[in-house]
Amino acid sequence: SLGSYLPPDLARSLMTPQAKANASDANLLAPYLKSWELSGKSGCSFLNRVLHANFDNYLFDNLIPKVDRMAMAHSLEPRSPFLDIDLVSHVAKISGGSKIGPWHLKHLLKQTYRGILPDQILFGPKKGFAIPTGAWFRGPLKPMFQDLIHSKNPIYLELFDPQALLAYFRRHETGEIEAGVPLGCIFMLLKWIAAQPC
């Protein structure tokens, strides 16, 4: 659902009244709540319950498919050593308090590799693989995105409020907000909708 990729308030603000009526926070959160309830039955701590819900949902529904698709597109075979079943099972049994430290996250991981990895790697800033979608939607992808916003595709018109989407896009375009990530999700969905037979 749209709410799986966008914050629920943003998703609702861009939807048609009919689409809003068919969507609910309960539907968006149901998989997380199910994981939360299951982990509660086994007596997990608050942190471990959050980690369990995130592991069951965000990791498998979002992160792993993204890595897999991008790797396959370039004929790569990625490995995820921290997803080894024995390691995951062992770490899941460790108390939440042992996993985080007083002033930094990943306490357990950092303590495990202290003396093995250099401190500059262990305690250095997190580095991601950011895609410059914000700049792209202000530049080369702007005309294509605007064409998609003005589409007469019935699937699109049933789901999105074009005026609300255009207003959101313009706020990004003017620099009032930085919305590259949500616009990237919306763009991919609109391209998919445009490719569907009406």
Number of C-alpha atoms within 10 A of each C-alpha: 9 17 17 15 15 16 12 16 10 13 21 21 15 20 22 17 15 11 17 15 10 8 18 14 11 10 14 17 13 12 15 21 14 13 19 21 12 15 19 15 8 9 10 19 15 15 13 22 22 17 18 20 20 17 15 16 16 15 14 12 13 12 12 12 12 13 14 14 12 12 13 12 9 8 9 11 9 11 10 7 9 10 10 11 10 10 11 12 11 10 15 15 10 14 14 17 14 10 17 16 13 7 6 9 12 14 15 16 12 20 13 11 12 13 10 10 12 11 12 8 10 17 14 9 8 7 6 6 5 7 11 11 17 20 16 13 22 18 11 10 14 15 12 12 22 16 10 19 23 14 15 12 17 12 15 20 16 13 16 24 18 19 12 15 20 16 12 18 22 15 14 19 19 10 11 10 13 16 18 21 16 16 20 19 13 21 20 12 14 19 13 10 16 17 10 9 7 8
